[in-house]
Amino acid sequence: MKFLLLPISILILMISILIGFFLFLNPALAIEIQKRFYERINWRIEPISMQKEIRHTKIMGLFLAVLTLLIAVYIFLLIKII
């Protein structure tokens, strides 16, 4: 079980980093994907200010990528110490 956790953890970390960079590099596309998803479940969302929404999406993506990298470094340092 312990040997399975490391590859799964690495996969989750890599996916999180990729999602973070996607949000940072393509905020308008991420917002459009979100809008389409909500339309499929019969909701309509529209940002009040698209400029603010894009800026906040970029910040969120950068925060996700950096936080995930810090968590990855912490985990790998913890594994080497133990």
C-alpha positions as CSV (number, residue, x, y, z in Angstrom):
1,M,0.0,0.0,0.0
2,K,2.8,2.4,0.9
3,F,4.4,1.9,-2.6
4,L,1.2,2.8,-4.3
5,L,0.7,6.0,-2.4
6,L,3.9,7.7,-3.8
7,P,3.0,7.3,-7.5
8,I,-0.6,8.4,-6.8
9,S,0.7,11.4,-4.9
10,I,3.1,12.4,-7.7
11,L,0.2,12.1,-10.2
12,I,-2.1,14.3,-8.2
13,L,0.7,16.8,-7.7
14,M,1.5,16.9,-11.4
15,I,-2.1,17.3,-12.3
16,S,-2.5,20.2,-9.8
17,I,0.6,21.9,-11.2
18,L,-0.7,21.6,-14.7
19,I,-4.1,22.9,-13.8
20,G,-2.5,25.8,-12.0
21,F,-0.4,26.7,-15.0
22,F,-3.4,26.3,-17.3
23,L,-5.4,28.7,-15.2
24,F,-2.5,31.2,-15.2
25,L,-1.8,30.9,-19.0
26,N,-5.4,30.6,-20.3
27,P,-7.7,32.3,-17.8
28,A,-10.3,33.3,-20.5
29,L,-10.5,29.7,-21.7
30,A,-10.9,28.4,-18.2
31,I,-13.7,30.9,-17.6
32,E,-15.4,29.8,-20.8
33,I,-15.1,26.1,-19.8
34,Q,-16.7,26.9,-16.5
35,K,-19.5,28.8,-18.1
36,R,-20.2,25.9,-20.5
37,F,-20.3,23.4,-17.6
38,Y,-22.8,25.5,-15.7
39,E,-25.0,25.9,-18.8
40,R,-25.1,22.1,-19.0
41,I,-26.6,21.9,-15.5
42,N,-29.1,24.6,-16.4
43,W,-27.3,27.6,-14.8
44,R,-26.1,30.7,-16.5
45,I,-23.1,32.6,-15.0
46,E,-21.7,35.8,-16.3
47,P,-18.9,37.8,-14.6
48,I,-19.7,41.3,-13.7
49,S,-16.2,42.4,-14.8
50,M,-14.4,40.1,-17.2
51,Q,-11.1,42.0,-16.5
52,K,-11.3,41.3,-12.8
53,E,-12.4,37.7,-13.4
54,I,-9.4,37.1,-15.7
55,R,-7.0,38.7,-13.2
56,H,-8.4,36.7,-10.3
57,T,-8.2,33.4,-12.3
58,K,-4.6,34.1,-13.2
59,I,-3.8,34.8,-9.5
60,M,-5.7,31.6,-8.5
61,G,-3.8,29.5,-11.1
62,L,-0.4,30.9,-10.0
63,F,-1.3,30.3,-6.3
64,L,-2.3,26.7,-7.0
65,A,0.9,26.0,-8.9
66,V,3.2,27.5,-6.3
67,L,1.3,26.0,-3.4
68,T,1.4,22.5,-5.0
69,L,5.2,22.9,-5.7
70,L,5.8,23.8,-2.1
71,I,3.7,20.9,-0.9
72,A,5.7,18.6,-3.2
73,V,9.0,19.9,-1.9
74,Y,7.8,19.4,1.7
75,I,6.6,15.8,1.0
76,F,9.9,14.8,-0.7
77,L,12.0,16.4,2.0
78,L,9.8,14.6,4.6
79,I,10.3,11.2,2.8
80,K,14.1,11.7,2.7
81,I,14.2,12.6,6.4
82,I,12.2,9.6,7.5
